[in-house]
Amino acid sequence: MAQAPDLSVRIGGVPLKNPVMTASGTFGYGREFSLLMDLNRLGGIIVKGLSLEPSRGNPPPRITETPCGMLNAIGLENVGIEAFAAEKLPYLRTLSTPVWVNIYGKTVDEYARLAERIQEIEGISGVEVNISCPNVKSGGVAFGVDPEAAFEVIRAVRRRTELPLMAKLSPNVADITLIARRAVDAGADALSLINTITGMAVDVENRRPRIGNITGGLSGPAIRPVAVRMVWQVARAVDVPVVGIGGILTASDALEFLIAGAAAVQVGTANFVNPRATLDIIEGINAYMVRHGFTALRDIIGSLECSDHL
């Protein structure tokens, strides 16, 4: 019998049994999906974005469907780091799947304090730093659209924790490679991209925005070509693992990212459509590797064949 393909990969030094992770904000705190699948089969779980204090998020309506996607303005509702550690993490510790926490703050100091607290908590494999948040000290500019602001946040987190760091990048920039390089310069061990694209939807009958926040984050298949392009660009620009995110519904979608240079992927909006999407994607990648004679995932990563003048 032929040996099963090796789907394992390392992200920021963290070993994953396969390259399929869950995207923050789309998988709750993990346990919500435990009745629908074996969470131990996942490559990694990234929980809802956490802040120092609990957050109620934005007022409704907070989600609306769009062509080939979804627009959301949840407002990063979460239970806060202390409730997560006391109420959510004990279950996650029973799993063999690495757990990453996604963090956000309104100031550099908030990010740093979160990182310091997380360093004290057992059972966390890595930290994904969401730098696509408003920087209230800079007139509402997101940390993730300013290379130097991104550098400051990642450096502050890096100084407070020894855990592997993954910086989650915003696509709402002119050149994402500039942000990527500065995040790595500051100490990021890996990069994840893309976060949602800022969008808006209007109810023409009522002439009102379809979500209470007016604008929101566009996700789903509509953004996948943009995400694949940015992953390809960033993977060529940095020497750390890149994790691809954006409109991944099937194994073929995930393979686009891997071939373009991603070492792993995160599945987000698909979880709302098919709660078992992550497992279907893992099985599909395995079947693809068998069909094409690949024995290890590393043979697929970055295997895109194209002219080098681009």
ABEGO torsion letter per residue (X at the ends): XBBBBBABBBBGGBBBABABBBBBGAAEAGAAAAAABBAAABABBBBBBBBABBBAEBBOBABBBBBGBBBBBAGGBBAEAAAAAAAAAAAAAABABBBBBBBBBABAAAAAAAAAAAAABBGBABBBBBAABBBAAAGGBBAAABAAAAAAAAAAAAAABABBBBBBBBABBABAAAAAAAAAAAGBABBBOBBBBBBBBBBAAAGBBABAAGBBBBBEAAAAAAAAAAAAAAAAABABBBBBBGGBABAAAAAAAAAAGBABBBBBAAAAABAAAAAAAAAAAAAAAAAAGBABAAAABGABBBBAAX
